[in-house]
């Protein structure tokens, strides 16, 4: 146990994780009253951020007592106390450096005031706002990001699958000749691969695409399979289909830059495996332009989100174009949409929907917080498969980054689980121009 500290929380920390009060161990937490006022503005709405604001206020109500504004309210066994700082506190350095009366500056003033009042304790401002952290440092206020859910090593998102060289040619021949695969104990790399990991085995005269199947403890061959008219164009897309098609793998992450085929592969696999599921659900979070609320857009709820959903319909149209316009496959897709067997929806609209016997694909998952992804996964019912796709370099949420978004957090936490698989797609398959832009710009 280290020396006790004081933490001042910015509003964005709470909107990122409404359970954040439980993550500061024995240290005390201070909430400037302006934070509660800002939360009040976020309570109305259907987005996850609005839900987080409401949930935090409910949590706050449960722990609040008369001491909240004086000696603090206990946060529970092993945790510190929670204080709310009311009114304006005097901070000459904030007043001189940042004269405008903004919520950020009021929060900064509280942090400086507490640092001076409790000179024998370390006071730390916790905010996910980079600009506020810069302002804090400029006047000597100690600050940090909210890093409880940050993933340290994100190197895996730079590379494609593993390639194991110098494999005994006889082993590769046996993988080709046996459908069940070979026991993992026959391979030297058995201690370094994760469940359901896909890789390439090479000898001096042959190679094979393979996967470690944790359910059978075998290394088995990955075949180039086609799903609903879509054929894999490279090894990593074959790996994606391998895990997308396996009903034993209940949770899948597909990462990669734009144009690698993440969403298209997931949707094609869902359609190819429809016999095992009652419904296909394809959804993505709405990240409004310039962080504005969707209310500023014209139209009803469906019309407001239609532009954000268009990329999902584009993927469906790619699949439709694999068949003749009047084919039974295209007619079946249209019938599925009419009967809601295939649903393409904004993520905010599916909160109350049952997710049993569903092939559920969440696109743009890098724009979700760890808590949001946990909320989605924990609603999976019997015989539901969940696929999260995303590009960790294309984050549109202002307080998430490549280390703190929910997609990387899920992959980091789940990588040793038999029910989980991750494939990182590196090779762009849209066009030469798309690939060039992704790499150079």
PyMOL commands that set and color helices and strands:
alter all, ss='L'
color gray80, all
select helices_A, chain A and resi 11-16+20-23+33-42+48-63+66-69+92-97+103-117+130-138+155-157+169-177+184-186+188-191+235-244+262-272+274-276+289-291+294-296+301-320+328-338+347-350+365-367+370-377+406-414+432-440
alter helices_A, ss='H'
color red, helices_A
select strands_A, chain A and resi 5-9+28-32+73-74+81-85+122-126+143-144+162-164+182-183+198-202+207-213+218-221+226-227+230-231+251-256+279-284+342-346+358-363+385-390+420-425
alter strands_A, ss='S'
color yellow, strands_A
deselect
rebuild
show_as cartoon
